[in-house]
Amino acid sequence: MTNDRGSQTILGVAATVFLLALTLVAASATQLNRQQVQVKVVADSLALDLADLLQYNAKQLAADPTFVPTSPIEVAPAELASLSDGNAGTASARLRAVQQVGLDQMAVTVCAPNRLAGAPIIGGLFRPVLGGEICARAQAQTVLP
């Protein structure tokens, strides 16, 4: 009879480490997906708000030809800041691009830093270096009077 007790211990430890690593990967993927959704929601909201401003400007010009319209491109950074303030995941979001497409459409690209926190692995000896940005593009169209 051979002694397999040592082999079983090594196999058990290896299986435990593998399952722990798999759990950390799944948690990280979930957190990254949540961040992507948050940035997409902010980009969609900003595009819709700017498209609404286009519609407001058009209505005001129709009613009063001397009305000076507000430029959605100039308003975009302040609007993004107000949308991001209530959302901790996008608090430091920045406007990468804003463009008026035709008379009735706005396109925006919003980016936020990746806030994925690396979990300490192997007793804190190794901590993954994570960074980069998460970006989302959104486009909204309005109906002009």
C-alpha positions as CSV (number, residue, x, y, z in Angstrom):
1,M,0.0,0.0,0.0
2,T,1.5,3.3,-1.1
3,N,1.0,6.5,0.8
4,D,-1.1,8.9,-1.4
5,R,-1.9,11.3,1.4
6,G,0.7,13.9,0.3
7,S,-0.5,13.8,-3.3
8,Q,-4.1,14.4,-2.2
9,T,-3.0,17.4,-0.1
10,I,-1.2,19.0,-3.0
11,L,-4.2,18.3,-5.3
12,G,-6.6,19.8,-2.7
13,V,-4.5,22.9,-2.3
14,A,-4.2,23.3,-6.1
15,A,-8.0,22.9,-6.6
16,T,-8.6,25.5,-3.8
17,V,-6.3,28.0,-5.4
18,F,-7.9,27.4,-8.8
19,L,-11.4,28.0,-7.4
20,L,-10.3,31.1,-5.6
21,A,-8.7,32.5,-8.8
22,L,-11.9,31.6,-10.8
23,T,-14.0,33.4,-8.2
24,L,-11.8,36.5,-8.3
25,V,-12.0,36.6,-12.2
26,A,-15.8,36.2,-12.1
27,A,-16.1,39.1,-9.5
28,S,-13.8,41.3,-11.5
29,A,-15.7,40.6,-14.7
30,T,-19.0,41.5,-13.0
31,Q,-17.6,44.7,-11.6
32,L,-16.2,45.7,-15.0
33,N,-19.5,45.1,-16.6
34,R,-21.3,47.2,-14.0
35,Q,-18.8,50.1,-14.7
36,Q,-19.4,49.8,-18.5
37,V,-23.2,50.0,-17.9
38,Q,-22.8,53.1,-15.7
39,V,-20.7,54.9,-18.3
40,K,-23.2,53.9,-21.1
41,V,-26.1,55.3,-19.0
42,V,-24.3,58.6,-18.5
43,A,-23.5,58.8,-22.3
44,D,-27.1,58.0,-23.2
45,S,-28.4,60.6,-20.8
46,L,-26.0,63.3,-22.0
47,A,-26.9,62.6,-25.7
48,L,-30.6,62.8,-24.9
49,D,-30.2,66.1,-22.9
50,L,-28.3,67.7,-25.7
51,A,-30.8,66.6,-28.3
52,D,-33.5,68.1,-26.1
53,L,-31.6,71.3,-26.1
54,L,-31.6,71.3,-29.9
55,Q,-35.3,70.9,-29.8
56,Y,-35.7,73.7,-27.3
57,N,-33.5,76.0,-29.4
58,A,-35.6,75.3,-32.5
59,K,-38.9,76.0,-30.7
60,Q,-37.6,79.2,-29.3
61,L,-36.3,80.4,-32.7
62,A,-39.6,79.6,-34.3
63,A,-41.4,81.7,-31.6
64,D,-38.8,84.5,-31.5
65,P,-36.4,85.1,-34.4
66,T,-34.2,87.2,-32.2
67,F,-33.6,84.3,-29.8
68,V,-29.9,83.4,-29.4
69,P,-29.7,79.6,-29.1
70,T,-27.4,77.9,-26.6
71,S,-24.8,75.7,-28.1
72,P,-25.1,72.1,-27.0
73,I,-21.4,71.6,-27.5
74,E,-20.6,74.4,-25.1
75,V,-23.1,73.1,-22.5
76,A,-22.0,69.5,-22.7
77,P,-19.2,69.6,-20.1
78,A,-21.3,71.2,-17.4
79,E,-24.2,68.8,-18.2
80,L,-21.8,65.8,-18.0
81,A,-20.6,67.0,-14.6
82,S,-24.2,67.3,-13.3
83,L,-25.0,63.8,-14.6
84,S,-21.9,62.3,-13.1
85,D,-22.1,63.9,-9.7
86,G,-24.8,61.4,-8.4
87,N,-23.0,58.3,-9.8
88,A,-19.9,57.3,-7.9
89,G,-18.7,55.0,-10.7
90,T,-18.6,57.9,-13.2
91,A,-17.7,60.8,-10.9
92,S,-14.6,61.5,-12.8
93,A,-16.1,60.9,-16.2
94,R,-14.8,63.1,-19.0
95,L,-16.2,64.1,-22.3
96,R,-14.0,62.7,-25.1
97,A,-16.1,63.9,-28.0
98,V,-19.3,65.8,-28.7
99,Q,-20.7,66.5,-32.1
100,Q,-23.8,67.8,-33.6
101,V,-24.8,65.5,-36.5
102,G,-27.1,67.4,-38.8
103,L,-29.7,69.7,-37.4
104,D,-31.4,67.2,-35.1
105,Q,-28.9,64.8,-33.7
106,M,-26.2,64.8,-31.1
107,A,-23.4,62.3,-30.7
108,V,-21.2,62.0,-27.6
109,T,-18.4,59.9,-26.3
110,V,-17.9,59.7,-22.5
111,C,-14.9,58.0,-20.8
112,A,-14.3,57.2,-17.2
113,P,-11.3,55.6,-15.5
114,N,-11.4,51.9,-14.8
115,R,-12.0,51.6,-11.1
116,L,-11.6,47.8,-11.0
117,A,-9.7,47.1,-7.8
118,G,-7.2,44.3,-8.0
119,A,-7.7,41.7,-5.2
120,P,-4.5,40.7,-3.4
121,I,-3.4,37.3,-4.6
122,I,-1.1,34.8,-2.8
123,G,-1.2,36.6,0.5
124,G,-0.8,40.0,-0.9
125,L,2.5,39.2,-2.8
126,F,1.0,40.1,-6.1
127,R,-1.5,42.8,-6.9
128,P,-2.6,43.2,-10.6
129,V,-2.0,46.6,-12.1
130,L,-5.2,47.7,-13.6
131,G,-6.0,50.9,-15.4
132,G,-7.2,52.4,-18.6
133,E,-10.5,53.9,-19.4
134,I,-14.0,52.7,-20.1
135,C,-15.7,54.6,-22.9
136,A,-19.2,54.7,-24.3
137,R,-20.6,56.4,-27.4
138,A,-24.2,57.5,-27.6
139,Q,-26.3,59.3,-30.2
140,A,-29.7,60.8,-29.8
141,Q,-32.1,62.4,-32.3
142,T,-34.9,64.9,-31.7
143,V,-37.9,66.0,-33.7
144,L,-37.6,69.6,-34.7
145,P,-40.8,71.7,-35.0
